[in-house]
């Protein structure tokens, strides 16, 4: 991984810095900032505050191997979007039964977050400019699932904005969006948290508090 040349104290400050690159979004009619839970919501909240735009979340779930919870083998998002890291599936011995078990478990968590965070209905996103924000992109699986899901909603514009992203992943994601904005595009990004002074897990209560402020603007 490239040694961090840009370091943010926390997700909030990364969001403030990211918003400076997105000032053209201020005042865009019906524009909506969508944070990917959980960490992306913290960055998205700072973006929304700075640009004075409404904020919402869009649930997406990493699919992890039961024996290695930190290893992403796929991702899922609303609209029956399901992606697998196909090159790694044979090596990880992910047979059909194991895949179904992983999906069933994460479907419950995906639906729980949609209800808890009050994600907008797909119909409410039709024809709206959407600014999708995460706290960083390493493998790109979850972001790719989220973008595929949001494309089904037929937005007027779909833009991905992140503080840091892997260069090769960025190249793969660009065809999926109308624009991609990143403060740092780096080689072989394996640890998003290395670019932050503080990268604590974000809990449900923090997400709800951040979304509560955004709902008032919505």
N, C-alpha and C positions, 0 to 999 in steps of 0.2 A: 504494500500500500504506500502511495506517495505520502511523505510526511506532511502533516497539516501546515499549510501556509496561511490559512484563515482560521481563526478560532473565535467562537462566540461564547460568551459566559454561560448562556442558557438558551432554551428554545425561544423565549420571548425576544431576546435581543437579536437572534437570528431572524425572527419574523419582522422586526423593525427594519433590519438591514435589507431584507428581501422586499419589503414594501417600497423602499426607495427606488427599486428597479421596476416597480409596477405602478408608478404614479399616473400613467395614462388610463388606468382603470378607475380612478377617482371620478365619480359622477356618471359612470356608464349606466344607462337605464337598465333596471332589472338584473344587474350583475349580482352574482352570488359567490361567496367564498366557501369552498367545501374543504374541510379538514379531514384527513384520514385518521381515524382513531388508532391508538390514543394520542401518541406523541405529535402527530401532524396537526391535531386540533390546537395544541398550544402555540405552534408556529402560526397557524391560520388565524388564530384570535388576534395576534399582534398585527398581522397583515390587514385584517378586517377593521381593526381599531384605527390604524393609520389611514387607511383609504376610505373610512366611513362607509363600509359596505356591510350588508347583512352576512351572518355566519351560520353555517349548518355543518353537520357531519355526514359522512357517507361511509357506511360500514363496509369493511373488507377484512378478510381473515387469511392469515398465513396458515398453510397446511404443513404441519411438522411431523417428522418421523417419530413414532412413539418412543423409540429407543434413544433418540437424539432430539430433544425438544427444541434446541436452537437451530436445527438444520431444516431449512425450508425446502419442501419437496413439491409445493404447489401453492395455489391461492384460490380463493373464491370470493364472489361479490354478488350483490342482488341481480336478479334477472337470470338466474341459473348459469351464471358465468363460473366456469371451473377450468383452471389451468394446472397442468402438471409440468414439472421439470423433467421432460421426457428423456433427455440424455442420462439423467441420474436414476430414473426409475428402475431399469434392469439391475444396475449396480447395487441399489438399495433393497432389492427383493420386495418391491411393492406389488404384491399380487392383488387381484380384484377384490378379495374379501377385506384385505387390510385397507385398501383405498376407500371402500365403502364405509368402513368403521371410522376412518379419519374424517371423512366428509360428514357423516352423521353427527359426530361430536362437534365439529366446527359450525355446522348449520345451526345448531342450538345456540351457540355463542353469538353467531352473526345476527340471528333474529332477536336475541336478548338485547344486543347493543342497538339495533334499529329501534326497538321499542323504548329503551331507556333514554337514548339520546334524541329521540324524536326526529329521525331522519326524514327528509321530505319525500313525498310520494313521487314516483317517476313522472307522472303527468304534470306535476308542479314545476319541473325542470325544462319542459319542452319550450324551445324558443328562447331560452335564457343564456346569456354569456356566463360560463362557469369557470371559475379559477380554482383549480384543484391543488391543494397544498399538503406536503408531507415534510417530515423533519430531515429527510435524507433518503437516497435511493442507492442501495448496494446491488442486490440481485435483480430488482425490478419486477419480481413476480407479483407482489401485492398491488403495486401501482398499475401494472399492466391489466390486472383483473379489474381494478377500479375504473380505469379508463374505458375498457370494453363495456363494462356495465353502464357507465354514464353515456356512452355513445348510443346505447339503446333508447335513451331518454330524448334523443334528438335535440340537443342544445344548439343555440345559435352559434356558439363558439366554445371550444374546449381547450383550455390552456393549463399546463402543468407548471407549477412554480415550487422550487425546492432550494434550500441553502446549499446542499452538496449532493453530487451525483457521480457515479462511475461513468467514465467516458464511453466505454463500449455500450453500456446500458442506455445512456442518453441517445446514442446513435440508433438503437433499436426502438426507442420510444418516440422519437421525433415524428415518424410517419403516422403515429396514432393520435397526434394532437395538432391543433392549429398553431401552437407556439410552445416552446419549452424555455423557461427562464430559470437559470441556476447561477448562484453566486460563485460556486466553485465546481469545476468539472475536472475530476482527478483520475489518475490511472490506478486500476486495481483497488478500488475502494472495498474494503472488507468490514470496516467498523465505523459506522456513521458517528457513534458516540465519541470517537477520537477527535472529532472536530469541535466538540463542545467542552467547555470547562465543567459544566454540570449537565448530566444526562440521566437524571433519575427516572424511574418508571412513573408514568402518569396514571393516576387512579381515576376511577369513575367519578368521584366527587369533584375532582378538579376539572374534568371534561364538562360536567354539568354546570359548574360555575362559569366556565368560559362561554359555553353555549348560551347560558342565561343572559349574558350581556349582549351577545349577538342577536338573540331573539327579539330584544327590544328594538333593534334597528330593523329587523325583518318585518 
